[in-house]
Amino acid sequence: MKPTKKYIWEYDVSNLDLTRPEVLRWYLERKIQYGDWSAIDIQILKKELPHLKIDKYLKNILFQFLKKYG
């Protein structure tokens, strides 16, 4: 997954190390929070979703979505 600048205004995304789990999770949380779905890789989301600190209702919806389409 290549980081995109959209909704990440305070960091230089070219310096984000998405191989580090805490950075990847922060990135996914931010993209989900602001609705930049096109920047999210479904397989990575499927793996990381249990670890994300997002609204529990949204997390449940995403689990249901991934169960059906992921």
KACOR-V46710 format. One record per residue. N is the residue number from 1. RES is the residue in three letters. SS is DSSP state (helix for helix, strand for strand, loop for the rest). PHI is phi in radians with two decimals (* if undefined). D_LAST is the distance of its C-alpha to the last C-alpha in whole Angstrom. Layout:
# KACOR-V46710
N	RES	SS	PHI	D_LAST
N	RES	SS	PHI	D_LAST
This chain:
# KACOR-V46710
1	MET	loop	*	16
2	LYS	loop	-1.68	19
3	PRO	loop	-1.14	21
4	THR	loop	-2.01	22
5	LYS	loop	-1.29	25
6	LYS	loop	-0.99	24
7	TYR	loop	1.25	24
8	ILE	loop	-2.10	26
9	TRP	loop	-1.44	29
10	GLU	loop	-1.69	31
11	TYR	loop	-2.27	30
12	ASP	loop	-1.47	30
13	VAL	helix	-1.13	26
14	SER	helix	-1.18	28
15	ASN	helix	-1.72	29
16	LEU	loop	-1.29	26
17	ASP	loop	-1.76	25
18	LEU	loop	-1.29	21
19	THR	loop	-1.41	22
20	ARG	loop	-1.48	23
21	PRO	helix	-0.95	21
22	GLU	helix	-1.19	23
23	VAL	helix	-1.27	23
24	LEU	helix	-1.04	19
25	ARG	helix	-1.16	18
26	TRP	helix	-1.05	21
27	TYR	helix	-1.06	20
28	LEU	helix	-1.10	16
29	GLU	helix	-1.03	18
30	ARG	helix	-1.14	20
31	LYS	helix	-1.14	18
32	ILE	helix	-1.18	16
33	GLN	helix	-1.02	20
34	TYR	helix	-1.72	21
35	GLY	loop	1.41	18
36	ASP	loop	-1.59	18
37	TRP	helix	-1.17	14
38	SER	helix	-1.16	15
39	ALA	helix	-1.57	16
40	ILE	loop	-1.86	12
41	ASP	loop	-1.45	10
42	ILE	helix	-1.06	7
43	GLN	helix	-1.16	7
44	ILE	helix	-1.18	10
45	LEU	helix	-1.04	9
46	LYS	helix	-1.02	7
47	LYS	helix	-1.26	11
48	GLU	helix	-1.62	13
49	LEU	helix	-0.92	12
50	PRO	helix	-1.05	14
51	HIS	helix	-1.67	17
52	LEU	loop	-1.33	17
53	LYS	loop	-1.74	20
54	ILE	loop	-2.24	19
55	ASP	loop	-0.90	20
56	LYS	helix	-1.10	19
57	TYR	helix	-1.24	18
58	LEU	helix	-1.14	16
59	LYS	helix	-1.07	14
60	ASN	helix	-1.10	14
61	ILE	helix	-1.05	13
62	LEU	helix	-1.14	10
63	PHE	helix	-1.04	9
64	GLN	helix	-1.12	9
65	PHE	helix	-1.04	7
66	LEU	helix	-1.16	4
67	LYS	helix	-1.11	6
68	LYS	helix	-1.51	6
69	TYR	helix	-2.00	4
70	GLY	loop	-1.54	0
